Amino acid sequence: MNKKVPRNCPSCEQQLKIAELYCSSCETKISGSFDLPVLACLTESEQQLILDFVKCSGSLKEMAKIMNLSYPTVRNMFDEMIEKIKKLEYNIKKID
């Protein structure tokens, strides 16, 4: 079974932070309060969309073809994701 990293608290829905990092090779543990990387804050489908985009060498035209959608639809999907990423980055900077 492939475990997935939760992004939000199941109780209050706030974004989770990383509390501990662990090396399985030497068993070193690092504890603290670390923000999730911005890309990890995206949904699985958004992360997959970005991976597919990279595999298409950054071509929205190719993405539209593969997804069987119009170019403007795919462009709108990415515009929405860009805005979401900007908000996530702003929130991370605001917390620091």
N, C-alpha and C positions, 0 to 999 in steps of 0.2 A: 504494500500500500504506500502511495506517495503522499506524505504529510505535507500540508500547505501551511505557510506562515500566515497566521491571522494578522489582519491590518487594523481591526477595530475591536474595542472592548465589547464582549458579548453582553455586558451589563448596561453600560451607559453610551456605547457607540463612539466614544472618543478614540482618536488615533493612538495606537499602542506605541511604546518605545521599546527598544532592545535593552535588556537588563544584564545579559551575560553573553560572552563569546567564549567558545570552547575549541581547543585544538585536539582532535581525536588522535593525533600522532604522539604528542608528548604530554597530553592531558593538562596543558596550561589553561587556566580560566581567567578571564578578564571581566570584572564586574563594573558596572557604572550605569549611566543613563544615556543611551545613544538613540538618535533619531533614525527612523527607517529611511533608506535612500528614497528619493522622489519616485523613481520607477517602481519601487516595491509598494508604494502607496496606491498605485493604479490597480484597477481590477485585473483579473486574469485575462479577460478578453481584450482589454486595452494593452496589456503587456504583449499578448500574442500579436495584436495588430502592429505594434512597433517592431517585433521580431520579423514578421512577414514583410514589412516595409523595408527593413534592412536587407533581407534576402532578395528583394526586388530591386536592389541597388538604389533605393530611394525614389523609385518611379511611381508616382500616383497613377499614371496611365496603366502601368502593369498591374498595380493593385486593383484598379477598377475592373480590369479584364479578368483577373483571378477570382475576384469576389462577385463577378457578374452584376456589377453595379455601375451606375453612370459616374463619370469623372467628377461632376459637381457634388454628388452624394458622398464620395470618398473624401473629397476636399473638405466638405463640411464636417465629416467625422474627425478629420485631423485638426481642423480649426477648433472644434470643441475640446479635443484632447489637449491642444496647445494651451488653451485658456485654463483648463483644469491644472495642468502642470505649472503654469505661472502662479496660480493661486496656492498650490502646494508649496512651491519655492518661497513665496511671500510669507506663508504661515511658518515655515521652518526658520526663516531669517528673523521673523517677528519674535519667535520664542527665544532665540539666541540673545 
